[in-house]
Amino acid sequence: TQLDELDRTAQRTRSRPFANLTIAQRQSLVQADLDTLKADRLPPVARCPHVGLALLSHFYGSDAAIDLCYEAQILRENCRPLAMSSRKPLPLARSGRS
């Protein structure tokens, strides 16, 4: 229902389906919906009142998000030998994009 509503809003305000909007336009529509929630934290995915918030909660609970936040290969869910536990994690590989 929420995805259908985003599509209807895109059609009404941009005269195009949500999927055909630019990334910035899609972000703007989703952000407007999220702003109405007045959420002050990311709840567990199953308790999120909006699909956009659920996607954020899912991502920020992932290993990839933790690695991005620390800009290092934390690899939270991987086992490392005890001898490596005191070593600083390796930095993330740079993709050349800024």
TORRODREN-751805 format. One record per atom (N, C-alpha, C): z, y, x; atom name; residue number from 1. Coordinates in steps of 0.05 Angstrom, whole numbers, plus 5000, padded with zeros to 4 digits. Layout:
<recs>
REC | Z | Y | X | CA | NUM
...
</recs>
This chain:
<recs>
REC | 5000 | 4976 | 5017 | N | 1
REC | 5000 | 5000 | 5000 | CA | 1
REC | 5000 | 5025 | 5017 | C | 1
REC | 5016 | 5025 | 5039 | N | 2
REC | 5018 | 5048 | 5056 | CA | 2
REC | 4991 | 5053 | 5071 | C | 2
REC | 4979 | 5031 | 5080 | N | 3
REC | 4953 | 5034 | 5093 | CA | 3
REC | 4932 | 5045 | 5074 | C | 3
REC | 4933 | 5035 | 5049 | N | 4
REC | 4914 | 5045 | 5029 | CA | 4
REC | 4919 | 5075 | 5024 | C | 4
REC | 4944 | 5083 | 5024 | N | 5
REC | 4951 | 5111 | 5019 | CA | 5
REC | 4941 | 5128 | 5043 | C | 5
REC | 4943 | 5118 | 5067 | N | 6
REC | 4933 | 5133 | 5090 | CA | 6
REC | 4902 | 5136 | 5088 | C | 6
REC | 4889 | 5115 | 5078 | N | 7
REC | 4860 | 5117 | 5075 | CA | 7
REC | 4853 | 5137 | 5053 | C | 7
REC | 4868 | 5137 | 5031 | N | 8
REC | 4863 | 5156 | 5009 | CA | 8
REC | 4868 | 5185 | 5019 | C | 8
REC | 4888 | 5189 | 5034 | N | 9
REC | 4894 | 5215 | 5045 | CA | 9
REC | 4872 | 5224 | 5064 | C | 9
REC | 4862 | 5206 | 5081 | N | 10
REC | 4840 | 5213 | 5099 | CA | 10
REC | 4815 | 5220 | 5083 | C | 10
REC | 4810 | 5205 | 5062 | N | 11
REC | 4786 | 5211 | 5045 | CA | 11
REC | 4789 | 5239 | 5032 | C | 11
REC | 4813 | 5244 | 5022 | N | 12
REC | 4818 | 5269 | 5008 | CA | 12
REC | 4818 | 5294 | 5027 | C | 12
REC | 4830 | 5291 | 5051 | N | 13
REC | 4833 | 5314 | 5069 | CA | 13
REC | 4811 | 5316 | 5090 | C | 13
REC | 4798 | 5293 | 5097 | N | 14
REC | 4778 | 5294 | 5118 | CA | 14
REC | 4750 | 5284 | 5109 | C | 14
REC | 4749 | 5275 | 5084 | N | 15
REC | 4724 | 5265 | 5073 | CA | 15
REC | 4713 | 5240 | 5088 | C | 15
REC | 4730 | 5225 | 5100 | N | 16
REC | 4723 | 5201 | 5115 | CA | 16
REC | 4745 | 5181 | 5112 | C | 16
REC | 4738 | 5155 | 5115 | N | 17
REC | 4759 | 5134 | 5115 | CA | 17
REC | 4777 | 5138 | 5140 | C | 17
REC | 4802 | 5129 | 5137 | N | 18
REC | 4821 | 5131 | 5159 | CA | 18
REC | 4810 | 5119 | 5185 | C | 18
REC | 4797 | 5096 | 5183 | N | 19
REC | 4786 | 5083 | 5207 | CA | 19
REC | 4764 | 5099 | 5221 | C | 19
REC | 4752 | 5117 | 5207 | N | 20
REC | 4730 | 5134 | 5219 | CA | 20
REC | 4740 | 5160 | 5230 | C | 20
REC | 4766 | 5165 | 5228 | N | 21
REC | 4777 | 5190 | 5240 | CA | 21
REC | 4780 | 5187 | 5270 | C | 21
REC | 4783 | 5210 | 5283 | N | 22
REC | 4789 | 5210 | 5312 | CA | 22
REC | 4818 | 5200 | 5315 | C | 22
REC | 4824 | 5193 | 5339 | N | 23
REC | 4852 | 5184 | 5344 | CA | 23
REC | 4871 | 5206 | 5337 | C | 23
REC | 4865 | 5231 | 5345 | N | 24
REC | 4883 | 5254 | 5340 | CA | 24
REC | 4887 | 5258 | 5310 | C | 24
REC | 4865 | 5255 | 5295 | N | 25
REC | 4867 | 5258 | 5266 | CA | 25
REC | 4884 | 5236 | 5253 | C | 25
REC | 4880 | 5211 | 5262 | N | 26
REC | 4896 | 5189 | 5252 | CA | 26
REC | 4926 | 5193 | 5259 | C | 26
REC | 4931 | 5202 | 5284 | N | 27
REC | 4959 | 5207 | 5292 | CA | 27
REC | 4971 | 5229 | 5274 | C | 27
REC | 4956 | 5249 | 5268 | N | 28
REC | 4966 | 5271 | 5251 | CA | 28
REC | 4974 | 5261 | 5223 | C | 28
REC | 4957 | 5244 | 5211 | N | 29
REC | 4963 | 5234 | 5185 | CA | 29
REC | 4988 | 5216 | 5185 | C | 29
REC | 4989 | 5198 | 5205 | N | 30
REC | 5012 | 5180 | 5207 | CA | 30
REC | 5038 | 5196 | 5213 | C | 30
REC | 5036 | 5216 | 5231 | N | 31
REC | 5059 | 5233 | 5238 | CA | 31
REC | 5069 | 5247 | 5213 | C | 31
REC | 5051 | 5257 | 5196 | N | 32
REC | 5060 | 5271 | 5172 | CA | 32
REC | 5076 | 5252 | 5154 | C | 32
REC | 5068 | 5227 | 5152 | N | 33
REC | 5083 | 5208 | 5136 | CA | 33
REC | 5110 | 5202 | 5149 | C | 33
REC | 5110 | 5198 | 5175 | N | 34
REC | 5135 | 5192 | 5189 | CA | 34
REC | 5155 | 5215 | 5188 | C | 34
REC | 5145 | 5240 | 5188 | N | 35
REC | 5162 | 5263 | 5186 | CA | 35
REC | 5178 | 5264 | 5160 | C | 35
REC | 5166 | 5253 | 5139 | N | 36
REC | 5180 | 5253 | 5113 | CA | 36
REC | 5204 | 5233 | 5113 | C | 36
REC | 5203 | 5214 | 5131 | N | 37
REC | 5225 | 5194 | 5132 | CA | 37
REC | 5251 | 5204 | 5144 | C | 37
REC | 5249 | 5224 | 5161 | N | 38
REC | 5273 | 5235 | 5174 | CA | 38
REC | 5288 | 5213 | 5190 | C | 38
REC | 5273 | 5195 | 5201 | N | 39
REC | 5285 | 5173 | 5217 | CA | 39
REC | 5296 | 5184 | 5243 | C | 39
REC | 5320 | 5175 | 5250 | N | 40
REC | 5332 | 5184 | 5275 | CA | 40
REC | 5333 | 5161 | 5296 | C | 40
REC | 5322 | 5138 | 5289 | N | 41
REC | 5322 | 5115 | 5307 | CA | 41
REC | 5301 | 5096 | 5297 | C | 41
REC | 5294 | 5077 | 5314 | N | 42
REC | 5275 | 5056 | 5307 | CA | 42
REC | 5290 | 5032 | 5296 | C | 42
REC | 5289 | 5027 | 5270 | N | 43
REC | 5303 | 5003 | 5259 | CA | 43
REC | 5288 | 4978 | 5267 | C | 43
REC | 5301 | 4954 | 5262 | N | 44
REC | 5286 | 4929 | 5266 | CA | 44
REC | 5261 | 4929 | 5249 | C | 44
REC | 5240 | 4916 | 5259 | N | 45
REC | 5214 | 4917 | 5246 | CA | 45
REC | 5216 | 4910 | 5216 | C | 45
REC | 5231 | 4890 | 5210 | N | 46
REC | 5233 | 4881 | 5182 | CA | 46
REC | 5246 | 4901 | 5163 | C | 46
REC | 5261 | 4920 | 5175 | N | 47
REC | 5275 | 4940 | 5159 | CA | 47
REC | 5261 | 4968 | 5158 | C | 47
REC | 5238 | 4970 | 5171 | N | 48
REC | 5224 | 4995 | 5172 | CA | 48
REC | 5212 | 5002 | 5145 | C | 48
REC | 5217 | 5027 | 5136 | N | 49
REC | 5206 | 5035 | 5110 | CA | 49
REC | 5176 | 5042 | 5110 | C | 49
REC | 5164 | 5043 | 5134 | N | 50
REC | 5136 | 5051 | 5136 | CA | 50
REC | 5123 | 5034 | 5157 | C | 50
REC | 5098 | 5026 | 5152 | N | 51
REC | 5083 | 5009 | 5170 | CA | 51
REC | 5080 | 5023 | 5198 | C | 51
REC | 5076 | 5049 | 5198 | N | 52
REC | 5074 | 5063 | 5224 | CA | 52
REC | 5099 | 5061 | 5240 | C | 52
REC | 5122 | 5064 | 5227 | N | 53
REC | 5148 | 5061 | 5241 | CA | 53
REC | 5152 | 5032 | 5250 | C | 53
REC | 5143 | 5013 | 5234 | N | 54
REC | 5145 | 4985 | 5242 | CA | 54
REC | 5129 | 4979 | 5267 | C | 54
REC | 5105 | 4991 | 5269 | N | 55
REC | 5089 | 4987 | 5292 | CA | 55
REC | 5102 | 4999 | 5317 | C | 55
REC | 5113 | 5023 | 5314 | N | 56
REC | 5127 | 5036 | 5336 | CA | 56
REC | 5151 | 5019 | 5345 | C | 56
REC | 5166 | 5009 | 5325 | N | 57
REC | 5190 | 4992 | 5331 | CA | 57
REC | 5182 | 4967 | 5346 | C | 57
REC | 5160 | 4955 | 5336 | N | 58
REC | 5150 | 4930 | 5349 | CA | 58
REC | 5142 | 4936 | 5378 | C | 58
REC | 5127 | 4957 | 5383 | N | 59
REC | 5118 | 4964 | 5410 | CA | 59
REC | 5142 | 4970 | 5428 | C | 59
REC | 5159 | 4988 | 5419 | N | 60
REC | 5181 | 4997 | 5437 | CA | 60
REC | 5202 | 4975 | 5442 | C | 60
REC | 5200 | 4953 | 5428 | N | 61
REC | 5217 | 4930 | 5434 | CA | 61
REC | 5204 | 4911 | 5452 | C | 61
REC | 5180 | 4917 | 5461 | N | 62
REC | 5164 | 4898 | 5477 | CA | 62
REC | 5169 | 4902 | 5507 | C | 62
REC | 5162 | 4881 | 5522 | N | 63
REC | 5163 | 4883 | 5551 | CA | 63
REC | 5145 | 4904 | 5562 | C | 63
REC | 5121 | 4907 | 5550 | N | 64
REC | 5102 | 4927 | 5559 | CA | 64
REC | 5113 | 4955 | 5557 | C | 64
REC | 5127 | 4961 | 5536 | N | 65
REC | 5139 | 4987 | 5532 | CA | 65
REC | 5160 | 4993 | 5553 | C | 65
REC | 5176 | 4973 | 5558 | N | 66
REC | 5198 | 4977 | 5578 | CA | 66
REC | 5185 | 4982 | 5606 | C | 66
REC | 5165 | 4966 | 5613 | N | 67
REC | 5151 | 4971 | 5638 | CA | 67
REC | 5139 | 4999 | 5639 | C | 67
REC | 5126 | 5008 | 5617 | N | 68
REC | 5115 | 5035 | 5617 | CA | 68
REC | 5136 | 5057 | 5619 | C | 68
REC | 5159 | 5053 | 5606 | N | 69
REC | 5180 | 5073 | 5607 | CA | 69
REC | 5191 | 5076 | 5635 | C | 69
REC | 5194 | 5054 | 5649 | N | 70
REC | 5205 | 5055 | 5676 | CA | 70
REC | 5183 | 5057 | 5698 | C | 70
REC | 5158 | 5056 | 5689 | N | 71
REC | 5135 | 5057 | 5707 | CA | 71
REC | 5138 | 5036 | 5729 | C | 71
REC | 5148 | 5012 | 5721 | N | 72
REC | 5153 | 4991 | 5740 | CA | 72
REC | 5150 | 4964 | 5726 | C | 72
REC | 5145 | 4943 | 5741 | N | 73
REC | 5142 | 4916 | 5730 | CA | 73
REC | 5170 | 4904 | 5726 | C | 73
REC | 5183 | 4912 | 5705 | N | 74
REC | 5210 | 4902 | 5699 | CA | 74
REC | 5209 | 4873 | 5691 | C | 74
REC | 5188 | 4866 | 5676 | N | 75
REC | 5184 | 4838 | 5667 | CA | 75
REC | 5210 | 4826 | 5655 | C | 75
REC | 5220 | 4840 | 5636 | N | 76
REC | 5246 | 4833 | 5624 | CA | 76
REC | 5249 | 4804 | 5615 | C | 76
REC | 5228 | 4793 | 5604 | N | 77
REC | 5230 | 4766 | 5593 | CA | 77
REC | 5222 | 4744 | 5613 | C | 77
REC | 5217 | 4751 | 5637 | N | 78
REC | 5209 | 4732 | 5658 | CA | 78
REC | 5233 | 4724 | 5675 | C | 78
REC | 5234 | 4699 | 5683 | N | 79
REC | 5255 | 4691 | 5701 | CA | 79
REC | 5246 | 4697 | 5730 | C | 79
REC | 5266 | 4708 | 5745 | N | 80
REC | 5261 | 4713 | 5773 | CA | 80
REC | 5282 | 4698 | 5789 | C | 80
REC | 5275 | 4689 | 5813 | N | 81
REC | 5295 | 4676 | 5829 | CA | 81
REC | 5318 | 4695 | 5835 | C | 81
REC | 5342 | 4685 | 5837 | N | 82
REC | 5366 | 4701 | 5842 | CA | 82
REC | 5363 | 4718 | 5867 | C | 82
REC | 5349 | 4707 | 5887 | N | 83
REC | 5345 | 4722 | 5912 | CA | 83
REC | 5329 | 4748 | 5907 | C | 83
REC | 5313 | 4749 | 5887 | N | 84
REC | 5297 | 4773 | 5881 | CA | 84
REC | 5311 | 4793 | 5863 | C | 84
REC | 5335 | 4786 | 5852 | N | 85
REC | 5348 | 4803 | 5832 | CA | 85
REC | 5356 | 4830 | 5844 | C | 85
REC | 5361 | 4832 | 5869 | N | 86
REC | 5369 | 4857 | 5881 | CA | 86
REC | 5346 | 4875 | 5889 | C | 86
REC | 5321 | 4864 | 5889 | N | 87
REC | 5298 | 4879 | 5897 | CA | 87
REC | 5289 | 4898 | 5874 | C | 87
REC | 5280 | 4921 | 5882 | N | 88
REC | 5269 | 4940 | 5863 | CA | 88
REC | 5243 | 4930 | 5852 | C | 88
REC | 5239 | 4932 | 5825 | N | 89
REC | 5214 | 4923 | 5813 | CA | 89
REC | 5190 | 4938 | 5825 | C | 89
REC | 5168 | 4924 | 5826 | N | 90
REC | 5143 | 4936 | 5836 | CA | 90
REC | 5133 | 4958 | 5817 | C | 90
REC | 5120 | 4979 | 5826 | N | 91
REC | 5109 | 4999 | 5808 | CA | 91
REC | 5086 | 4987 | 5792 | C | 91
REC | 5081 | 4999 | 5769 | N | 92
REC | 5058 | 4991 | 5753 | CA | 92
REC | 5032 | 4999 | 5768 | C | 92
REC | 5012 | 4982 | 5765 | N | 93
REC | 4986 | 4988 | 5777 | CA | 93
REC | 4975 | 5013 | 5762 | C | 93
REC | 4963 | 5031 | 5776 | N | 94
REC | 4951 | 5055 | 5765 | CA | 94
REC | 4923 | 5048 | 5756 | C | 94
REC | 4915 | 5058 | 5733 | N | 95
REC | 4888 | 5052 | 5723 | CA | 95
REC | 4868 | 5074 | 5731 | C | 95
REC | 4877 | 5094 | 5744 | N | 96
REC | 4859 | 5116 | 5751 | CA | 96
REC | 4858 | 5138 | 5730 | C | 96
REC | 4869 | 5133 | 5706 | N | 97
REC | 4869 | 5153 | 5685 | CA | 97
REC | 4894 | 5171 | 5689 | C | 97
REC | 4892 | 5196 | 5681 | N | 98
REC | 4915 | 5214 | 5684 | CA | 98
REC | 4926 | 5221 | 5657 | C | 98
</recs>
